[in-house]
Amino acid sequence: MPERTQAGLPDFVRTLCQTNPFRSDRVSDPSDVRADVAQINEKPFARLRRYAEAAQHERTAMGVMLLGESGVGKSHLLARLLGWAREQQCIEYVFLHNLQASPERMGRYLLKATINALLSYRKTSLRTARLFDLLNGTIPVPNGKRSVRVIVRELARDSAFDDQIAAVLVAFMEALAAADVTPADRQVADAAIEWLSGETIDPDHARRLGELSGHVVTNCLPDDAAVERVVILLARLLGEDGRSLVLCLDQVDNLHAEQLQALAVFLHSLIDHARNLLVICSGVKLTLYDYKERQVIPLAAWDRIAQVEIDLHPVNPKEARTIVEARLAESLDPFAGVGPIAAQRRSDALFPLGSGWLDTRLGELVELRPRDVLRWSADRWEEQQDRARSEGIDAWLEQWRGPPSPRPPARPLEEVVDEAVLTKLEERRAERLLEPNSLPPDADNLLVLTSELLTACLGRSEYSVSAFERPPKPRRGPPPAYDLVVTERSRRGEVLTTALVFIVAAHPTAVTHALRRAAEDPSPPHHVILVTDERRPLRCGAKGQEHYGTLLARGEEHCVHLNVPFAEYAQLDAMVSLLGQARVNDFEVEHEGQVHVVSEAELRESLHRLDQFRAHPLLHDLITEEGPPVTETPPPPPFDDSLVDAGIRAYLSWRTGATATEVANKLLEDQDRPDDLLPAVVHQVIRLADALHRNGVLHSAPEGRDRYLLWLGKA
């Protein structure tokens, strides 16, 4: 634990000028709940808790639909529920958003995302996974305790397929049972996770799982009914331990109609057959009601997934003031011992925003959205930052209640939208990088993301793409050679085709089959791109290597292998996520004092202006004939990593939270280094803070290109 330091006036100045406690106005990470105000949405929260406890104690399964207009706090309420669950240790929670999958694979992708959430861990061993903890324990019974493995076997009697699921769960534990887990054991454990996630595994691994469990194991879950049974059995197992499983699916309204329909049908069946399960879906009320009226969500499915509807409403002025007070307290409480700051706070609880400012801003309003309150406060804080910088801290402390600074010249709306898009893209990408298990490796997901973004590029003169299709899969026989075929028109007017094969498989057999279909295609396209995820390197046997060599021997003009780094994968996900937000009128900017709702068309145009499509290496190859995009190399770290690590820990030891920029400025001051090093130091602080986040030392929350770092009180 770093030594606790005493806050002083220079620390306050640094906080005032380099941290804005109101800048974060939406929740997409359930661990990132700042200055929670319990009385806001207290009754809806109490209802959610009751339903989670009912699933825990009454062995029921039910669906809850959390509704409301954008910005009223739906995601915040879900995050609060998950925080409560973590404290109570009575439920296993899974928080999912932007579930992008083909309709026919929606249930399977939901299962994969759920298993990956249960595997979330901050260290490198599967032994730290929540799923391992769940399976490795004992459960109290009237005459003592029984092994979870025995109970799994007993629960498996409910369904003909459950015995295989139980066998794989047991094999997963057996593979990790030894004191020293070998690479071969780890392979078997990984194969078990793949199987439980709905993927096809290598026959040799299936045999090994069978040997470990004493039961025959097939290569994969055959259908959605078997996929459903995995979730049901995990929920039942939790129920035996007096707990429940809560699936939180945030922003489901962002999905396309056919995706949402498939998800609703799967959830309907799941809730019908499960116990100890609570499914919470959330979204914009008008959009979801429209889907209900148009039967996109069948009425029978709505009756189950929205068995209970919880409607969130805007807050009143008193609640709005409480929100502002809570954020200010979190930021300013560390300076309670700094005389001038303590005096100002005694004179006005809303220092440095001002009670008079808020009263004027609220005016005659009867109700308003929390997002609006936070946005106004963020702007007011920035105004005070500007004044403190220009007037000096002493003069500013004397007259901070004075009239606001002149409003800066109005900027074009497009410029404001572009700035917001860049900020939110970086935040969404960083959120996935901080929690990689929230975006598991999946070929279909990668295909859907690529298809969605290609759609946004069709019909535009600046791109070469003119059409694309996903070859249909036959009911019988092998799948098509390619997953996606893109048609481009070259500068010379030639019509060219580029075919993509997405290979995200953990076992060599599936890889070999995919390579063989492409290598033996009698009418190959002009160009073939083999797309893999860096987290799943291409693994194939001798025959697969032969097919791979055949394809690459055609030369780069005709075949390339694109191994997508996770950061690039996360960028695709971020772009699609923002388009989904705009589709349901949930992407907003403030322009000339008014909230402007950015339409999907506007957001798409912003992405084009910012050249986000062409800048992405995967999309670049499909929409342009130009050379590869240029990537920037980050500057070398100015300090030794150990010094920065110690600096982060020391600075946060007396703070609830601070931005990476604030920490970086403190490091520059302490080391007497020039300000022009700030971007490089911020980059270094973010890199090391994200590593500390993954190890559970602190919580790193993206804020545009910055981070807000919350100390968790661990060494």
C-alpha positions in Angstrom: 0.0 0.0 0.0 1.5 3.4 -1.0 2.0 6.0 1.7 -1.0 8.3 2.1 -0.2 11.9 1.3 -1.7 15.1 2.5 -3.8 17.0 0.0 -2.9 20.7 -0.6 -4.1 23.6 -2.6 -1.9 22.7 -5.6 -3.6 19.3 -5.7 -7.0 21.0 -5.8 -5.9 23.2 -8.7 -4.8 20.1 -10.5 -8.1 18.4 -9.9 -10.1 21.5 -10.9 -8.2 22.0 -14.2 -7.6 18.4 -15.3 -10.6 16.4 -14.0 -14.3 16.9 -14.8 -16.4 14.8 -12.4 -19.5 15.3 -14.6 -18.1 14.3 -18.0 -19.3 10.7 -17.7 -23.0 10.9 -18.4 -23.8 7.3 -19.4 -22.9 3.8 -18.0 -21.8 1.0 -20.3 -19.6 -0.8 -17.8 -21.5 -2.1 -14.8 -18.4 -1.6 -12.5 -18.3 2.2 -13.3 -20.9 3.7 -11.0 -19.8 7.0 -9.6 -21.4 8.9 -6.7 -24.5 6.7 -6.6 -27.5 8.4 -5.1 -29.7 5.7 -3.4 -32.9 7.7 -3.4 -32.9 8.2 -7.2 -35.1 5.4 -8.7 -35.3 3.9 -5.2 -38.6 2.0 -5.8 -37.6 0.5 -9.2 -34.3 -0.6 -7.7 -36.1 -2.2 -4.8 -38.4 -4.1 -7.3 -35.3 -5.4 -9.2 -33.8 -6.6 -6.0 -37.0 -8.4 -5.0 -37.1 -10.2 -8.3 -33.5 -11.2 -8.0 -34.2 -12.6 -4.6 -37.3 -14.4 -5.8 -35.2 -16.1 -8.4 -32.8 -17.0 -5.7 -35.2 -18.3 -3.0 -38.4 -19.3 -4.9 -36.7 -21.2 -7.7 -38.6 -19.2 -10.3 -37.6 -17.7 -13.7 -39.0 -14.5 -14.9 -38.3 -11.6 -17.3 -38.2 -7.9 -16.5 -38.3 -5.1 -19.1 -36.7 -1.9 -18.0 -38.1 0.9 -20.0 -37.7 4.7 -20.3 -36.5 7.4 -22.6 -32.8 7.8 -23.3 -30.8 9.4 -20.5 -33.2 8.6 -17.6 -30.7 6.1 -15.9 -31.6 2.6 -17.1 -28.0 1.5 -17.5 -27.1 3.2 -14.2 -29.8 1.2 -12.4 -28.6 -2.1 -13.8 -25.1 -1.2 -12.7 -26.4 -0.4 -9.2 -28.1 -3.8 -9.1 -25.0 -5.6 -10.1 -23.0 -3.7 -7.4 -25.6 -4.8 -4.9 -25.3 -8.4 -6.1 -21.5 -8.3 -5.7 -21.8 -7.2 -2.1 -24.5 -9.7 -1.3 -22.8 -12.5 -3.1 -26.3 -14.0 -3.7 -26.4 -13.9 -7.5 -24.1 -14.4 -10.5 -24.6 -11.5 -12.8 -23.9 -11.2 -16.5 -24.1 -7.8 -18.1 -24.2 -7.7 -21.9 -24.6 -5.0 -24.5 -24.3 -4.8 -28.3 -25.0 -8.4 -28.9 -24.2 -8.6 -32.6 -24.9 -12.0 -34.2 -26.8 -13.5 -37.1 -30.4 -14.2 -36.1 -29.9 -18.0 -36.4 -26.9 -17.8 -34.0 -28.3 -15.3 -31.6 -29.0 -17.9 -28.8 -25.6 -19.5 -29.3 -23.8 -16.1 -29.1 -25.8 -15.2 -26.0 -24.5 -18.4 -24.4 -20.9 -17.7 -25.5 -21.1 -14.2 -24.0 -22.6 -15.6 -20.8 -19.9 -18.3 -20.4 -17.2 -15.7 -21.1 -18.7 -13.4 -18.5 -18.5 -16.2 -15.9 -14.9 -16.8 -17.0 -14.0 -13.1 -16.3 -10.8 -12.9 -14.3 -8.1 -10.4 -13.8 -5.2 -12.8 -13.7 -3.9 -15.4 -16.1 -5.2 -18.6 -14.6 -8.5 -20.2 -15.2 -8.4 -21.1 -11.5 -9.4 -17.4 -10.7 -12.5 -17.6 -13.0 -15.9 -17.2 -11.4 -17.0 -20.4 -13.2 -14.1 -22.4 -11.5 -15.2 -21.0 -8.1 -18.8 -22.0 -8.8 -17.9 -25.6 -9.8 -15.0 -26.2 -7.3 -17.0 -25.8 -4.1 -19.3 -27.7 -1.9 -22.9 -27.0 -1.2 -24.5 -27.3 2.3 -27.1 -30.0 2.7 -29.0 -31.1 5.8 -26.4 -33.6 6.9 -23.2 -31.8 5.9 -21.9 -30.8 2.5 -21.8 -32.3 -0.9 -19.5 -31.8 -3.9 -20.8 -29.7 -6.7 -19.7 -32.4 -9.1 -22.1 -34.9 -7.5 -25.0 -32.3 -7.6 -24.3 -31.6 -11.3 -24.7 -35.3 -12.0 -28.0 -35.4 -10.2 -29.4 -32.3 -11.9 -28.5 -33.8 -15.2 -31.3 -36.3 -14.9 -33.8 -33.7 -16.0 -32.9 -33.9 -19.7 -31.4 -36.4 -22.1 -28.7 -33.9 -23.1 -27.9 -32.6 -19.6 -25.7 -35.6 -18.9 -23.3 -34.4 -21.6 -23.3 -30.9 -20.2 -22.7 -32.3 -16.7 -19.9 -34.5 -18.1 -18.1 -31.5 -19.7 -18.5 -29.4 -16.5 -16.9 -32.2 -14.5 -14.2 -32.7 -17.2 -13.4 -29.0 -17.0 -12.8 -29.3 -13.3 -10.8 -32.6 -13.6 -8.5 -30.9 -16.2 -7.7 -28.2 -13.6 -7.6 -30.4 -10.6 -3.8 -31.1 -10.5 -1.5 -28.9 -8.4 0.5 -28.1 -11.6 -1.8 -27.7 -14.6 0.1 -28.8 -17.8 -0.4 -27.2 -21.2 -2.3 -30.4 -22.2 -4.6 -29.9 -19.2 -5.1 -26.3 -20.2 -6.0 -27.4 -23.7 -8.7 -29.8 -22.4 -10.1 -27.1 -20.1 -10.2 -24.6 -23.0 -12.0 -27.3 -25.1 -14.6 -27.7 -22.4 -15.2 -24.0 -22.4 -15.5 -24.0 -26.2 -18.0 -26.8 -26.0 -20.0 -25.1 -23.2 -20.0 -21.9 -25.3 -21.7 -23.6 -28.2 -18.6 -24.1 -30.4 -17.6 -27.3 -32.3 -14.5 -28.9 -30.8 -11.9 -31.3 -32.1 -13.0 -35.0 -31.9 -9.8 -35.8 -30.0 -10.7 -33.2 -27.4 -14.2 -34.5 -27.2 -12.8 -38.0 -26.5 -10.5 -36.6 -23.8 -13.5 -34.9 -22.1 -15.3 -38.1 -22.2 -12.4 -40.0 -20.6 -12.1 -37.4 -17.8 -15.9 -37.5 -17.1 -16.7 -41.1 -17.8 -19.4 -40.2 -20.3 -19.5 -39.9 -24.1 -19.2 -36.3 -25.3 -20.2 -35.3 -28.8 -18.4 -32.6 -30.8 -20.9 -29.8 -30.1 -24.2 -28.7 -28.8 -26.6 -29.7 -31.6 -29.3 -27.1 -31.5 -30.8 -24.1 -29.6 -32.5 -26.5 -27.2 -29.2 -27.8 -26.1 -27.7 -24.3 -26.0 -30.6 -23.4 -23.7 -30.0 -26.4 -21.5 -26.4 -25.1 -20.6 -27.8 -21.9 -19.2 -30.6 -23.8 -17.4 -28.2 -26.2 -15.8 -25.9 -23.4 -14.6 -28.8 -21.5 -13.1 -30.1 -24.7 -11.4 -26.6 -25.3 -10.0 -26.6 -21.8 -8.6 -30.0 -22.5 -7.1 -28.7 -25.5 -5.3 -26.2 -23.1 -3.6 -29.0 -20.7 -2.7 -28.1 -18.2 -5.4 -29.5 -17.2 -8.8 -28.3 -16.2 -12.3 -29.2 -12.7 -13.5 -28.8 -11.9 -17.2 -28.8 -8.2 -17.9 -29.2 -7.4 -21.6 -28.7 -3.6 -21.9 -29.9 -1.6 -25.0 -31.6 -4.4 -26.7 -33.5 -1.9 -28.8 -30.3 -1.2 -30.7 -30.6 -4.5 -32.5 -32.0 -4.9 -35.9 -35.6 -6.2 -36.0 -34.6 -9.8 -37.1 -31.9 -10.0 -34.5 -34.2 -8.8 -31.7 -36.9 -11.2 -32.8 -34.5 -14.1 -32.6 -33.3 -13.0 -29.2 -36.8 -12.6 -27.9 -37.9 -16.1 -29.1 -34.8 -17.7 -27.4 -35.3 -15.8 -24.2 -39.0 -16.8 -24.2 -38.1 -20.5 -24.3 -35.3 -20.1 -21.8 -37.5 -18.4 -19.2 -40.2 -21.0 -19.7 -37.9 -23.8 -18.8 -35.4 -22.4 -16.3 -35.3 -21.9 -12.6 -33.3 -19.5 -10.4 -33.0 -17.2 -13.4 -33.9 -13.5 -13.8 -33.6 -12.0 -17.3 -33.6 -8.2 -17.5 -33.8 -6.4 -20.8 -33.6 -2.6 -21.1 -34.2 -0.2 -23.9 -35.9 3.0 -25.1 -39.6 2.6 -24.3 -41.0 4.0 -27.6 -38.8 1.8 -29.7 -39.5 -1.4 -27.8 -43.3 -0.7 -27.8 -43.1 -0.1 -31.6 -41.4 -3.5 -32.0 -44.1 -5.0 -29.8 -46.9 -3.5 -31.9 -45.4 -4.6 -35.2 -44.9 -8.1 -33.8 -41.1 -8.0 -34.2 -41.2 -9.2 -30.6 -44.1 -11.8 -30.7 -46.7 -11.1 -28.1 -46.1 -14.5 -26.5 -42.5 -13.7 -26.1 -43.2 -10.2 -24.8 -45.5 -11.7 -22.1 -42.5 -13.7 -20.8 -39.5 -11.4 -21.3 -41.6 -8.4 -20.1 -43.6 -10.3 -17.5 -42.8 -7.2 -15.4 -42.4 -3.8 -16.9 -40.5 -1.2 -14.9 -40.8 2.3 -16.3 -38.2 4.8 -15.3 -39.1 8.5 -15.2 -37.1 11.8 -15.2 -36.0 13.2 -11.9 -37.4 16.3 -10.1 -35.3 19.4 -9.3 -34.6 18.3 -5.7 -33.2 14.9 -7.0 -31.2 16.8 -9.7 -29.5 18.8 -7.0 -28.7 15.6 -5.1 -27.0 14.1 -8.1 -24.8 17.2 -8.5 -24.0 17.2 -4.7 -23.0 13.6 -4.8 -20.6 14.0 -7.8 -19.1 17.1 -6.2 -18.6 15.3 -2.9 -16.8 12.4 -4.5 -14.4 14.8 -6.2 -13.9 17.4 -3.5 -14.0 15.4 -0.2 -10.3 14.7 -0.3 -9.7 18.5 0.1 -11.7 18.9 3.3 -8.5 19.8 5.1 -7.5 22.5 2.6 -8.6 25.8 4.3 -9.7 27.9 1.3 -11.6 25.1 -0.3 -13.3 24.0 2.9 -14.4 27.6 3.5 -15.9 27.9 0.0 -17.8 24.6 0.5 -19.2 25.7 3.8 -20.5 28.9 2.1 -22.1 27.0 -0.8 -22.6 23.2 -1.0 -22.4 23.3 -4.8 -19.0 25.0 -4.9 -17.5 25.5 -7.5 -20.6 25.3 -9.7 -22.8 27.4 -7.4 -26.3 27.0 -6.0 -27.5 30.1 -7.7 -26.3 28.8 -11.1 -28.2 25.5 -10.6 -31.4 27.3 -9.5 -31.2 29.5 -12.6 -30.6 26.5 -14.8 -33.5 24.6 -13.4 -35.8 27.5 -13.7 -39.5 26.4 -13.7 -38.7 22.8 -14.7 -40.8 20.2 -13.0 -38.8 17.1 -14.2 -35.6 16.5 -16.2 -33.3 13.7 -17.2 -30.2 12.9 -15.1 -28.1 13.0 -18.3 -29.1 16.6 -18.8 -28.2 17.5 -15.3 -24.7 15.9 -15.7 -24.2 17.6 -19.1 -25.1 21.1 -17.7 -22.8 20.5 -14.7 -19.9 19.4 -17.0 -20.2 22.6 -19.0 -20.3 24.7 -15.9 -17.2 22.9 -14.5 -15.4 23.6 -17.7 -16.3 27.2 -17.5 -14.8 27.4 -14.1 -11.7 25.6 -15.4 -11.2 28.3 -18.0 -11.7 31.1 -15.5 -9.3 29.6 -13.0 -6.6 29.2 -15.7 -7.0 32.8 -17.0 -7.5 34.6 -13.6 -5.2 32.6 -11.4 -6.4 30.5 -8.5 -6.4 33.2 -5.8 -8.5 35.7 -7.9 -10.8 32.9 -9.0 -11.5 31.8 -5.4 -12.5 35.3 -4.6 -15.0 35.7 -7.4 -16.0 32.3 -8.7 -19.6 33.2 -8.2 -19.3 36.0 -10.8 -21.0 36.1 -14.1 -20.2 33.3 -16.6 -17.6 33.8 -19.1 -18.8 34.9 -22.6 -20.1 32.0 -24.6 -17.5 30.9 -27.2 -18.4 31.4 -30.8 -20.8 28.8 -32.1 -19.2 25.9 -33.8 -20.7 24.2 -36.8 -23.0 21.3 -35.8 -20.9 18.8 -37.9 -17.8 19.7 -35.9 -19.6 19.1 -32.6 -20.9 15.8 -33.8 -17.5 14.7 -35.1 -15.9 15.5 -31.8 -18.5 13.5 -29.8 -18.2 10.6 -32.2 -14.4 10.4 -31.8 -14.8 10.6 -28.0 -17.4 7.9 -27.8 -15.6 5.6 -30.3 -12.5 5.7 -28.1 -14.5 5.1 -25.0 -16.3 2.1 -26.4 -13.1 0.6 -27.8 -11.3 1.1 -24.5 -14.1 -0.5 -22.6 -13.7 -3.7 -24.6 -9.9 -3.6 -24.3 -10.3 -3.4 -20.5 -12.7 -6.3 -20.4 -11.8 -8.6 -23.3 -14.2 -11.3 -22.2 -17.1 -9.0 -22.9 -16.3 -9.4 -26.7 -15.4 -13.1 -27.1 -13.7 -14.4 -30.3 -16.5 -15.3 -32.6 -16.5 -15.7 -36.4 -20.2 -14.9 -36.8 -19.9 -11.8 -34.6 -17.0 -10.5 -36.7 -18.9 -11.3 -39.9 -22.0 -9.4 -38.7 -20.0 -6.3 -37.6 -18.2 -6.2 -41.0 -21.5 -6.6 -42.9 -23.2 -3.8 -40.9 -20.3 -1.4 -41.6 -20.1 -2.4 -45.3 -23.8 -1.5 -45.6 -23.0 2.0 -44.5 -20.4 2.3 -47.4 -22.6 1.2 -50.3 -23.5 3.8 -52.9 -20.8 6.3 -52.0 -18.5 7.5 -54.7 -15.4 7.7 -52.5 -15.4 3.9 -52.1 -14.9 1.1 -54.5 -17.4 -1.3 -53.0 -20.7 -1.6 -54.9 -22.3 -4.7 -53.4 -21.8 -7.6 -51.0 -23.6 -10.8 -50.1 -23.5 -13.6 -47.6 -23.7 -16.9 -49.6 -26.6 -18.9 -48.2 -25.8 -22.1 -46.3 -27.4 -25.2 -47.7 -29.6 -27.4 -45.5 -27.5 -30.3 -46.4 -23.9 -30.7 -47.5 -20.9 -28.6 -46.8 -21.1 -24.8 -46.1 -20.1 -22.4 -48.9 -16.4 -21.7 -49.5 -16.7 -18.1 -48.4 -18.6 -16.2 -45.6 -18.8 -12.9 -47.4 -18.4 -11.9 -51.1 -17.7 -8.2 -51.8 -18.0 -6.7 -55.3 -15.8 -3.7 -56.1 -15.3 -1.5 -59.1 -11.7 -0.5 -59.8 -10.6 2.9 -61.1 -10.4 1.4 -64.6 -14.0 0.3 -64.3 -13.3 -3.4 -63.8 -15.6 -5.4 -61.6 -13.6 -7.3 -59.0 -14.7 -9.7 -56.3 -13.2 -10.1 -52.8 -14.2 -13.1 -50.7 -13.7 -13.4 -47.0 -13.3 -16.5 -44.9 -13.7 -15.8 -41.1 -11.8 -18.5 -39.2 -12.1 -18.2 -35.4 -11.9 -21.8 -34.4 -10.1 -23.4 -31.5 -9.5 -26.8 -33.2 -7.5 -27.8 -36.3 -10.2 -29.8 -38.0 -12.6 -26.9 -38.5 -9.7 -24.7 -39.7 -8.6 -27.3 -42.2 -12.2 -27.7 -43.6 -12.5 -23.9 -44.1 -9.1 -23.7 -45.8 -9.9 -26.7 -48.0 -13.1 -25.2 -49.2 -11.4 -22.0 -50.2 -8.3 -23.7 -51.7 -10.4 -26.1 -53.8 -12.9 -23.6 -55.1 -13.1 -24.2 -58.9 -14.0 -20.6 -59.6 -12.1 -18.5 -57.1 -12.7 -14.7 -56.8 -10.1 -12.2 -57.7 -9.0 -11.8 -54.1 -9.4 -13.9 -50.9 -8.9 -12.6 -47.4 -8.5 -15.1 -44.6 -9.7 -13.3 -41.4 -8.6 -14.5 -38.0 -8.7 -13.1 -34.5 -5.3 -12.6 -32.9 -6.6 -14.3 -29.7 -7.2 -17.5 -31.8 -4.1 -18.0 -34.0 -4.6 -20.2 -37.0 -4.1 -23.8 -35.9 -4.3 -26.6 -38.4 -2.6 -30.0 -39.1 -0.5 -31.0 -42.0 -3.4 -31.1 -44.5 -4.6 -27.7 -43.3 -1.1 -26.3 -43.7 -1.1 -27.6 -47.3 -4.3 -25.8 -48.1 -3.0 -22.7 -46.4 0.2 -22.8 -48.5 -1.9 -23.3 -51.7 -3.9 -20.2 -51.0 -0.9 -18.0 -50.1 1.1 -19.3 -53.1 -1.3 -17.3 -55.3 0.5 -14.2 -54.1 -0.7 -11.1 -52.2 -2.6 -9.9 -55.2 -4.9 -12.8 -54.8 -4.8 -14.0 -51.2 -3.8 -12.5 -47.9 -4.2 -13.6 -44.3 -5.4 -10.7 -42.0 -4.9 -11.5 -38.3 -7.1 -8.9 -36.6 -5.7 -7.4 -33.4 -8.2 -7.2 -30.6 -8.0 -3.4 -30.7 -9.2 -3.4 -34.3 -11.9 -5.9 -33.5 -13.1 -3.6 -30.7 -13.1 -0.7 -33.1 -15.6 -2.5 -35.4 -17.8 -3.2 -32.4 -17.6 0.4 -31.2 -18.7 1.8 -34.6 -21.6 -0.6 -34.8 -22.6 0.2 -31.2 -22.7 4.0 -32.0 -24.8 3.4 -35.1 -27.2 1.3 -33.0 -27.5 4.1 -30.4 -28.3 6.7 -33.1 -30.8 4.3 -34.7 -33.0 4.6 -31.5 -32.3 8.3 -30.9 -29.9 7.7 -28.0 -26.9 9.6 -29.3 -27.0 13.3 -28.4 -24.8 16.4 -28.5 -25.3 19.9 -27.1 -25.2 22.6 -29.8 -25.8 26.3 -29.1 -27.4 25.5 -25.8 -29.8 22.9 -27.1 -29.7 19.1 -27.1 -29.4 17.8 -30.6 -30.4 14.1 -31.2 -28.0 12.7 -33.8 -29.8 10.6 -36.3 -28.3 7.4 -37.7 -27.8 9.1 -41.1 -25.9 12.0 -39.3 -23.7 9.6 -37.4 -22.9 7.6 -40.5 -21.9 10.8 -42.3 -19.7 11.7 -39.3 -17.9 8.4 -39.6 -17.3 9.0 -43.3 -16.0 12.5 -42.6 -13.7 11.2 -40.0 -12.5 8.5 -42.4 -13.2 5.8 -39.9 -14.1 3.2 -42.5 -11.1 3.6 -44.7 -8.8 3.9 -41.6 -9.7 0.4 -40.4 -7.4 -2.3 -41.9 -10.1 -4.9 -42.5 -12.7 -2.5 -44.0 -9.9 -0.7 -46.0 -9.2 -3.7 -48.1 -12.9 -4.0 -49.0 -13.9 -0.4 -49.9 -10.8 1.1 -51.5 -8.0 0.3 -54.0 -5.5 2.4 -52.0 -2.5 1.1 -50.1 -2.9 0.1 -46.5 -3.7 2.8 -43.9 -0.9 4.5 -42.0 -0.8 3.7 -38.3 0.8 6.0 -35.7 3.5 4.7 -33.5 3.0 5.8 -29.9 5.9 7.8 -28.4 8.4 6.0 -26.2 7.7 6.1 -22.5 9.4 9.1 -20.8 9.8 7.4 -17.4 10.6 4.0 -16.1 7.4 1.9 -15.6 8.1 1.3 -12.0 8.2 5.0 -11.2 4.9 5.6 -13.0 3.3 2.6 -11.3 4.4 3.9 -7.9 3.2 7.4 -8.8 -0.3 6.1 -9.8 -0.6 4.2 -6.5 0.6 7.1 -4.4 -1.7 9.7 -6.0 -4.8 7.5 -5.8 -4.1 6.5 -2.2 -5.8 9.7 -0.9 -8.2 10.2 -3.8 -11.5 8.6 -4.6 -10.6 9.0 -8.3 -8.6 11.0 -10.7 -8.0 11.2 -14.5 -4.8 9.8 -16.1 -4.0 13.3 -17.2 -4.1 14.5 -13.7 -1.8 11.8 -12.5 0.5 12.4 -15.5 0.8 16.1 -14.7 1.7 15.3 -11.1 4.4 13.0 -12.3 5.8 15.8 -14.5 5.8 18.2 -11.6 7.5 15.8 -9.2 10.2 14.9 -11.8 10.6 18.6 -13.0 10.1 17.6 -16.6 8.7 19.8 -19.4 4.9 20.0 -20.2 5.5 18.9 -23.8 6.0 15.4 -22.5 2.4 15.2 -21.2 0.8 13.2 -24.1 3.5 10.5 -23.8 3.2 10.4 -20.0 -0.6 10.2 -20.2 -0.2 7.2 -22.7 2.1 5.5 -20.2 -0.2 6.1 -17.2 -3.1 4.7 -19.2 -1.2 1.6 -20.2 0.0 0.8 -16.7 -3.4 1.8 -15.1 -5.2 -0.6 -17.4 -2.8 -3.4 -16.3 -3.6 -2.5 -12.7 -7.3 -2.7 -13.6 -6.9 -6.2 -15.0 -5.2 -7.2 -11.8 -8.0 -5.8 -9.6 -5.9 -3.0 -8.0 -7.9 -0.1 -9.4 -10.8 0.5 -11.8 -10.0 2.2 -15.0 -13.0 3.9 -16.8 -12.6 5.3 -20.3 -13.3 9.0 -20.8 -12.6 9.7 -24.4 -8.9 9.4 -24.9 -8.4 9.7 -21.1 -9.2 7.4 -18.2 -10.9 8.0 -14.9 -9.0 5.9 -12.3 -10.8 4.7 -9.2 -8.7 3.3 -6.3 -10.0 0.0 -5.0 -7.9 0.1 -1.9 -5.7 -2.9 -2.7 -1.9 -3.1 -2.8 
